[in-house]
Amino acid sequence: MKRILGFAVFILIYTAIAFYISWNGWVWLHTVFGFQNQWLFAFLSGLLFFSYLIGQSSKRLSLFRMIGSYWFAVLQYALLILPIANISVWLLQISGVRSEDAITWVGFIVFIIFIFLFLYGSYNAYSPVVRTYKVQLNEQIKHFDSLTIAMASDMHFGHLSGLAHARRLVKEINHLQPDLILLPGDIIDDDPAAFIRKNMGDVLKELSAPLGIYGVLGNHEYYGGAIPQFIKEMERVGIRILQDEVLSIKDSFHLVGRKDKTDKQRKSILELTNDLNKDMPIIMMDHQPAEIKKAEEHGVDILLSGHTHRGQMAPNHLITRRIFDLDWGYRQFGKLHAIVSSGYGFWGPPIRIGSRSEVIKIEVSTNNH
């Protein structure tokens, strides 16, 4: 009953927001273009507002899912911009400007702002950058003077993050010539069906690193409910998914891969690291950067995470900044070097404002080199 009541409240609030946005759209279209058909407008608005839910109901309706993904960006920025637009129209009206003129020109300015946000946001989403972090460890890395790690998280491969974006990832990572490639979660966007159907695994198969390619599960792999199928596909293309596992790489460093926080049965950091030789560096992948302090307490040297997307669309980064000790970038906590990526892909709209799709290059050295 609580879930039903909660869902009903959500639909009520969402419908009220949808009505507010559509009312603004109707007033502008009616004023500027003389649009008259209220029922057609209401029908099209309803399709738009609930397009993501419609798209989720059937794989045959994936177009609606795509439309709904873009709608999330419209929804967020409409709630930020439209109240300011409404106040601006009101101020213009009381200052003597004709109502029709005020609505027309404020509406055009809002429209131009949205066009800019979509173009700029799409560029940030589909044009990744490479960020380099230099990490100096106290422990020696036996057999290595230095170590180059390429990291990419939150690719969300599937529908909008597709083949072209996957090819860009492979090109960027292989250009770095890394010793090791790490993918800390949300490799696919929920269900692996679209990933497999588009043969995206064959693209990722071209990734190359002498010490191997490893990943962990993110929350979206759990949401998809097809983890065995996903892991099988990853194994086929040479990517090993670690699930609360510890590997010794060339007897030089430990690589720890945690299950996502979504999994209530996952092992603690203590359980995973307690018996490790702490004279060897410990590199850990944990999709969500929720236990940075615990990783520091238990002797982890490098912690790699994603999940936050740095909010993906500003000003959401103000929220992620408050939730996590580190929501993006690099910071040292005692001997622990924590790196959180804003992600290579995106969730929902392929739009990034205040964040950028990225590949991380980590240059690891010791005090003696």
C-alpha positions in Angstrom: 0.0 0.0 0.0 2.9 2.4 0.8 4.4 1.8 -2.6 1.1 2.3 -4.4 0.4 5.5 -2.4 4.0 6.7 -3.1 3.6 6.1 -6.8 0.2 7.8 -6.8 1.7 10.9 -5.1 4.6 10.9 -7.6 2.2 10.7 -10.6 0.1 13.6 -9.1 3.1 15.8 -8.6 4.6 14.9 -12.0 1.3 15.6 -13.7 1.1 19.0 -12.0 4.6 19.8 -13.3 3.7 18.6 -16.8 0.6 20.8 -16.8 2.7 23.8 -15.8 5.2 23.2 -18.6 2.5 22.5 -21.2 0.5 25.5 -20.2 3.6 27.7 -20.9 4.0 26.0 -24.2 0.4 26.5 -25.1 0.4 30.2 -24.2 3.4 30.8 -26.4 2.3 28.8 -29.4 -1.2 30.3 -29.2 0.1 33.9 -28.9 2.9 33.7 -31.5 1.5 31.2 -34.1 -2.2 31.3 -33.3 -2.3 27.6 -32.5 -6.0 26.6 -31.7 -6.4 22.9 -31.3 -6.3 22.3 -27.6 -7.1 18.6 -27.8 -4.3 17.8 -30.2 -1.9 19.8 -28.1 -3.0 18.0 -24.9 -2.6 14.6 -26.7 0.9 15.3 -28.0 1.9 16.8 -24.6 0.7 13.6 -22.8 2.7 11.4 -25.2 5.8 13.5 -24.5 5.4 13.6 -20.7 5.0 9.8 -20.4 7.1 8.8 -23.4 9.8 7.2 -21.3 7.3 5.0 -19.4 5.7 4.1 -22.7 9.1 3.1 -24.2 10.0 1.0 -21.1 6.8 -1.0 -21.5 7.9 -2.7 -24.8 11.1 -3.1 -26.8 9.1 -2.3 -29.9 8.5 1.2 -28.6 12.1 2.1 -28.1 11.6 5.4 -30.0 9.5 6.6 -27.1 12.3 5.7 -24.7 14.6 7.9 -26.8 12.2 10.8 -26.8 11.6 10.3 -23.1 15.4 10.4 -22.5 15.6 13.9 -24.1 12.5 14.9 -22.2 14.3 14.5 -18.9 16.6 17.4 -19.9 13.7 19.6 -21.0 11.9 18.8 -17.7 14.8 19.8 -15.6 15.7 23.1 -17.3 12.1 24.0 -17.9 11.6 24.0 -14.1 14.6 26.2 -13.7 13.9 28.6 -16.6 10.1 28.9 -16.9 9.5 30.5 -13.5 12.1 33.2 -14.4 10.4 33.6 -17.8 6.9 34.0 -16.1 8.2 36.7 -13.8 9.9 38.5 -16.7 6.7 38.6 -18.6 4.8 39.9 -15.6 7.4 42.6 -15.0 7.3 43.6 -18.7 3.5 43.8 -18.6 3.4 46.1 -15.5 6.0 48.3 -17.1 3.7 48.9 -20.0 4.8 46.4 -22.6 1.9 44.7 -24.5 1.1 41.2 -23.1 1.5 39.6 -26.6 4.9 41.3 -27.2 6.1 40.2 -23.7 5.1 36.6 -24.2 6.5 36.5 -27.8 10.0 37.9 -27.0 10.5 36.1 -23.7 9.3 32.9 -25.3 11.8 33.3 -28.2 14.6 33.9 -25.7 13.7 30.7 -23.7 13.6 28.8 -27.0 17.1 30.0 -28.0 18.4 29.1 -24.5 17.0 25.5 -24.9 18.6 25.2 -28.3 21.9 26.3 -26.9 21.7 23.9 -24.0 20.9 20.9 -26.2 23.7 21.7 -28.7 26.3 22.4 -26.1 25.2 19.5 -23.9 25.3 17.1 -26.8 28.8 18.2 -27.7 29.9 17.6 -24.1 28.3 14.1 -24.1 29.6 12.8 -27.4 33.1 14.5 -27.4 35.1 12.9 -24.7 38.3 14.3 -23.2 41.2 12.4 -21.6 42.1 13.5 -18.1 45.5 12.5 -16.6 46.2 12.0 -13.0 49.6 11.3 -11.5 49.7 9.0 -8.5 52.8 8.4 -6.4 52.7 5.3 -4.1 54.9 4.5 -1.1 54.9 0.8 -1.9 57.1 -0.6 -4.7 55.4 -2.1 -7.7 57.6 -5.2 -8.3 58.7 -5.7 -11.9 57.5 -2.2 -12.9 59.1 1.2 -12.7 55.7 2.7 -13.4 52.2 1.7 -14.4 49.8 3.3 -16.8 46.1 2.6 -16.2 43.3 3.6 -18.5 39.9 3.9 -16.8 36.4 4.5 -18.2 33.2 4.2 -16.2 29.5 4.7 -16.8 29.5 4.1 -20.5 25.8 3.0 -20.4 26.2 1.4 -23.8 22.9 0.4 -25.4 20.5 2.8 -27.0 21.8 6.4 -27.2 25.4 5.6 -26.2 25.9 3.4 -29.3 28.4 2.0 -31.7 30.0 5.3 -32.6 30.6 6.2 -29.0 32.0 2.7 -28.3 34.5 3.1 -31.2 35.6 6.5 -29.8 36.2 4.8 -26.5 38.4 2.1 -28.0 40.3 4.6 -30.1 41.0 6.9 -27.1 42.0 4.1 -24.7 44.3 2.3 -27.2 46.0 5.5 -28.1 47.1 5.8 -24.5 48.9 2.4 -24.7 48.0 1.5 -21.1 49.4 -1.4 -19.2 46.0 -2.1 -17.6 42.4 -1.1 -18.5 39.8 -0.8 -15.8 36.0 -0.3 -16.2 34.4 0.4 -12.9 30.7 -0.2 -13.6 27.6 0.7 -15.6 29.2 -0.6 -18.8 25.8 -1.2 -20.2 22.5 0.7 -19.8 20.4 -1.8 -17.9 19.4 -4.7 -20.2 22.3 -6.0 -22.3 19.9 -6.8 -25.2 20.6 -3.6 -27.2 24.4 -4.0 -26.5 24.4 -7.5 -27.9 22.1 -6.8 -30.8 24.3 -4.0 -32.0 27.4 -6.2 -31.7 29.0 -3.6 -29.4 31.0 -6.3 -27.7 33.0 -6.9 -30.9 34.0 -3.2 -30.8 35.2 -3.5 -27.2 37.0 -6.6 -28.1 39.6 -4.3 -29.8 40.7 -2.9 -26.5 44.3 -3.9 -25.7 46.4 -3.9 -22.6 49.2 -6.4 -21.7 48.0 -6.8 -18.1 44.4 -7.3 -19.0 41.0 -5.6 -19.1 38.8 -5.8 -15.9 35.5 -4.4 -14.8 33.0 -4.5 -12.1 29.2 -4.3 -11.9 27.4 -1.0 -11.5 23.9 -0.4 -10.3 22.5 -0.4 -13.9 23.8 -3.9 -14.5 21.6 -4.9 -11.5 18.6 -2.9 -12.8 18.8 -4.8 -16.1 18.3 -8.1 -14.3 20.5 -10.1 -16.7 23.9 -10.2 -15.0 24.8 -13.7 -16.1 24.1 -12.8 -19.8 26.1 -9.6 -19.4 29.1 -11.4 -17.8 29.0 -14.1 -20.5 29.2 -11.4 -23.2 32.1 -9.7 -21.4 34.0 -12.9 -21.1 33.5 -13.5 -24.9 35.2 -10.2 -25.7 38.0 -10.6 -23.2 36.8 -8.4 -20.3 36.8 -10.1 -16.9 34.1 -8.8 -14.5 35.2 -9.1 -10.9 32.5 -9.8 -8.3 34.0 -9.4 -4.8 37.2 -10.9 -6.2 40.9 -10.2 -5.6 43.6 -10.9 -8.1 47.4 -10.7 -7.9 48.6 -9.1 -11.1 52.1 -10.4 -12.0 52.9 -10.7 -8.3 53.2 -6.9 -8.4 49.9 -5.5 -7.0 46.5 -6.6 -5.9 43.4 -5.8 -8.0 40.2 -5.8 -6.0 36.8 -5.7 -7.8 33.7 -5.1 -5.6 30.1 -5.9 -6.3 28.0 -2.8 -6.5 26.4 -1.3 -3.4 23.0 -2.4 -4.9 23.9 -6.0 -4.0 23.1 -6.4 -0.3 25.2 -9.6 -0.1 28.5 -8.0 -1.2 31.5 -8.4 0.9 32.9 -5.6 3.0 36.3 -4.0 2.2 37.7 -5.6 5.4 36.7 -9.1 4.2 38.3 -8.4 0.8 41.6 -6.9 2.0 42.2 -8.4 5.4 44.4 -11.2 4.3 46.3 -9.3 1.6 50.0 -8.6 1.6 50.0 -4.9 2.4 53.6 -4.5 1.1 52.0 -4.8 -2.4 49.9 -1.9 -3.7 46.1 -2.5 -3.5 44.0 -1.1 -6.4 40.3 -1.3 -5.9 37.3 -0.8 -8.2 34.0 0.2 -6.5 31.4 1.6 -8.7 29.9 4.0 -6.2 32.3 6.2 -4.2 30.3 5.7 -1.0 33.0 4.0 1.2 36.1 6.1 0.5 36.9 6.4 4.2 36.6 2.7 4.8 38.9 2.0 1.9 41.5 4.3 3.4 41.1 2.6 6.8 41.8 -0.8 5.3 44.9 0.0 3.4 43.7 0.5 -0.1 46.2 2.6 -2.2 44.1 3.5 -5.2 40.3 3.5 -5.3 38.5 3.9 -8.7 34.8 4.8 -9.0 32.2 6.4 -11.2 28.4 6.5 -10.7 28.0 10.2 -10.0 28.3 11.5 -13.6 29.2 14.7 -11.7 25.5 15.4 -11.7 25.6 15.2 -15.6 23.5 18.4 -15.9 24.3 21.4 -13.8 23.3 22.4 -11.2 22.9 18.7 -10.2 26.6 18.6 -9.2 25.7 20.6 -6.1 23.7 17.6 -5.0 26.4 14.9 -5.8 29.0 17.1 -4.1 27.0 16.9 -0.8 26.3 13.2 -1.1 29.8 11.9 -1.6 33.2 12.8 0.0 34.5 13.0 -3.6 32.0 13.2 -6.4 34.5 13.9 -9.2 38.2 14.1 -9.9 41.2 13.2 -7.8 41.8 13.6 -4.1 44.2 12.0 -1.6 42.8 10.7 1.7 45.8 9.8 3.8 47.7 7.2 1.8 44.6 6.5 -0.3 44.4 8.0 -3.8 40.7 8.3 -4.8 39.6 8.9 -8.4 36.0 9.4 -9.4 35.1 9.7 -13.0 32.2 11.8 -14.4 31.7 8.9 -16.8 32.2 8.2 -20.5 28.5 7.9 -21.3 25.4 9.3 -19.8 22.1 8.2 -18.3 18.8 9.5 -19.8 19.4 12.4 -22.2 22.7 12.4 -24.1 23.4 15.9 -22.7 26.1 17.1 -20.3 26.1 20.6 -18.8 28.8 21.4 -16.4 30.4 17.9 -16.9 32.1 16.2 -19.8 32.4 12.6 -21.1 35.9 11.5 -20.2 38.5 8.8 -20.3 40.9 8.7 -17.3 44.7 8.1 -17.7 46.4 7.3 -14.4 50.2 7.4 -14.3 51.3 5.4 -11.2 54.8 5.7 -9.8 56.6 5.1 -6.5 58.7 7.4 -4.3 61.8 5.8 -5.8 60.8 6.5 -9.4 
